[in-house]
């Protein structure tokens, strides 16, 4: 519970004033009544208990001692309460109390986490995303199917063909009889040769009316069929 310091101070001041007034208040003793009989004339006084001895009124020194002792007690009480309030405050988050490392400090794992092995680089950057664009002087022309008339220029070492789906194909066809991963055309830069590989398990790929089960070499003016679509492999 959050304590309002201003409210606590006001309550303590009221207690101090009340105690001081009680301590400084005059006590009516038996001697007062006897000596000042004119002042207390016709006043009914009820005595409770047995009076052992007459005690004169409280002296000024006693009053000052009581007032000083009460004030000191209140000061000590305020200090105690403030210490309790501070001890209940929640600790700071670890991140804010940790000191920054000095320039000379080193972390043993820092070099290891910064290094990227060849296997990691290949996993982070798939071959399809790192292929360079090249002028292969070849293209595919759709001669039959939903995409008839479209032309696709080949400019990568691996050109994927298929219907729109999870794989981002370089040659996207609208033919619903074509698989999402239908085939891939490869370019061998050393031999300057093209080849095509079927990748669908449900829809065959044909080259010049022949179903291919293994990668087949492509020549210019060859026809490629998949589903209801036929492509013409041309030199640009």
Helices and strands as residue ranges (DSSP letters): H 5-24, H 30-35, H 60-87, H 94-97, H 110-114, H 118-124, H 127-130, E 138-144, E 151-154, E 158-163, E 171-173, E 183-188, E 193-198, E 205-207, E 210-211, E 216-218, E 223-226, E 229-235
